[in-house]
């Protein structure tokens, strides 16, 4: 991404856009009591936005965690067939 494109990209997105980025329903994002998703930025009492950078970092972290978990929980049957 060039500097011009990054300057034009939005820094904050709506609830619908954030949910789409995270791959969840908007209600799941709004009802997140466990704080597993990045917190929203409250612009006013009725206006929530999410930081694109925080969402991207969260997605990247989830990918790394999934890869780490996949390596730890490798299927034992597959490991045996790999040795043959």
N, C-alpha and C positions, 0 to 999 in steps of 0.2 A: 504494500500500500504506500503510495507516495505521500509526501507531506501535505499536498493540497487536499487529497482525499481524506486524510486523517483529521485535518482541520474542519472539514465539512461534516464529518460523521458526528452523530448525536452523542453527547456525553451521558444523557439520561434518557431512558425509554419508559413507556407506559407499562402498566401491569400486564396488558395483553401481549405486548412485545416481549417483556421479560419472561412471561410464562412460555411463550413460543421458543425463546432462546434456550430455556432450561428443559423444555420438553415436558412440561406439566400443565395441568389445568389452571386457569386463573384463580379459581377458588382454593386450590391446593396451595398456591403461592400466598394468597391473602390469609389463609387460616394456619399458616406455618407457626405453630406454637412451640415447636422443638428447636426453632432457630437453625434448621439445617441449611436453609438458603441464605444468601446475602441479605442483609437488612435493607429496607427501602429508605429513600431520602424523602422526608416529609416536607413538601414545599408550602403547604397550608393545611388546615384542618381536614380538607377533603381531597387533597391532591398528593398522591404518592408517585414517586418515580424511582427507577432503579439505575444504578451506575452500570454502564456497559462494561467498564473495566472490571468491576467487582464480579459481575456475572461471568465474564470470560475467565477470570482467575478461578472461580468456583468450578466451572466446567472443566478446565484444565486439571484442576486438583482431583476431580472425580475420575477422570481418565487415568491419571497416574495411580490412584488408589485401586481402581479396577484392575489395572495391569499387575500391580503388586499382589493383589489378592489372587488373581488367576495363576500367577507363578507359584504361590504358596499352596494352593488347593488344586494342584494338577491331578487329573484323574489317574489313580494308580494303575488301572488297566491299560490306559494309553501309555504310561511310562514303561510297562512291561513289554508292550508290543514295539516300542521304540528301540528297545535293547535287542530285539530278535533280528 
